[in-house]
Amino acid sequence: KQEVTQIPAALSVPEGENLVLNCSFTDSAIYNLQWFRQDPGKGLTSLLLIQSSQREQTSGRLNASLDKSSGRSTLYIAASQPGDSATYLCAVTGTASKLTFGTGTRLQVTL
Amino acid sequence: EADIYQTPRYLVIGTGKKITLECSQTMGHDKMYWYQQDPGMELHLIHYSYGVNSTEKGDLSSESTVSRIRTEHFPLTLESARPSHTSQYLCASSLQGVNEQYFGPGTRLTVT
């Protein structure tokens, strides 16, 4: 059974810092990996999708990498802003197109 | 921006009532999903559908049921709500072969 772990569980950084969120998964037989953002009480917003054949994806200040063989992904956020404060979720797509989610990293960016 | 909608956004209801949570998408996606998320916990897949008249149970056992009569519509029903059903329910959809899931805003259900 696929298990997804995210470290750290919570993170507080001052505005302007670069930061890295970590995600690991136990079964490397995945189709893709998605990073999502979730604001309190809201749904999920897809940030980046990395196909299993890719090594990284970039969107603006976000860069996600994937090392499928070692079961790891990182989300790099450059020059963090207070508006980046949210919970960041990592999820992998396995068989039957089903997503398995991690428990998330709760990020707070302070002024 | 993804065009996937859920109603109601918030629902407070008494024990024993029948409820239906609505989910619809206008993107023509054939795959649709329901997830349950307790506060501070991870999302768990409870139902999914590959297309019209196709429904499957997800990884987390749920007393809810779903139907898929139209491509764009994937309602979730609880015949008799209980306090243990209190949670957030998130609907998602994806296009066949792409596997990128788009999520609705969620329904926060409280059963008293």
Interface residues (C-beta under 8 A of the other chain):
Chain A: V4 Y31 N32 Q34 F36 G41 K42 G43 L44 T45 S46 L49 L89 A91 T93 A96 S97 K98 L99 T100 F101 G102 T103 G104
Chain B: A2 Q6 K31 Y33 M41 E42 L43 H44 L45 Y48 E56 G58 D59 Q88 L90 A92 S94 N99 E100 Q101 Y102 F103 G104 P105 G106 R108
